[in-house]
Amino acid sequence: MAFINYSRREIQLKIVYYGCALCGKTTNLISLHQRINSNQKGELVSLATDADRTLFFDFLSLSTKTLPGFNTRFQLYTVPGQPVYNTTRQLVLKGVDGIVFVVDSHWDKMAENVESFSNLQDNLIQNHLTLATIPYVLQYNKRDLPNAAPIHYLEYTFNNRATKVLSYEAVASKGDGILETLNGVARLLLAKYSKSAGANSNVDVTAAGKAAAASTT
């Protein structure tokens, strides 16, 4: 849940990138860290094996002024995708405010994607939460693969609830769609926490990152 530090006039919101092993969660954070201006980000901490699989979590902190009188700090985490690290995933989900579920578009990864999505829901229950109460978005990653599953199939499989959620196509390794994904979940969170304050929830939290990315192209 959101943490409010009144002495520092700061609101901290935790966003977790969830998905099966090697779907692109860590790549999302690395690409984001490369594209966002230095004055908006903290240090990226990555704990991984030699195979580049995240064992614990990655962390990236982004600050932006969104709510009157407060700075909003987004703390971004990933979870390890391998089934053996389920306890770690449960721990990382503690206190989560928003979720990005990353889907690997490779046809051969569909069973793992579905299993991971089910695992997310189970682990949220362990934390007394559900997808109905937590803002979340879907990211269909690796859209550049020649054997990528079609979008209509991914939507049917992962976005089939009565109220559809925001979904984004991405190629995280190239930086495509990652800023849009982050901005989507951030807007949902800002809308949720700014209603009572009457604040403007339409702030683009990644504007500086987009400007930085544009300057490098």
Secondary structure, DSSP 8 states (H G I E B T S, - for coil): --EEETTTTEEEEEEEEE-STTSSHHHHHHHHHHHS-GGGB---B--B-TT--BSS--EEEEEEE-STT-EEEEEEEE---SGGGHHHHHHHTTT--EEEEEEE-BGGGHHHHHHHHHHHHHHHHHTT--TTTS-EEEEEE-TT-TTB--HHHHHHHHS-SSS---EEE-BGGGTBTHHHHHHHHHHHHHHHHHTTTT------TTHHHHHHHHHT-
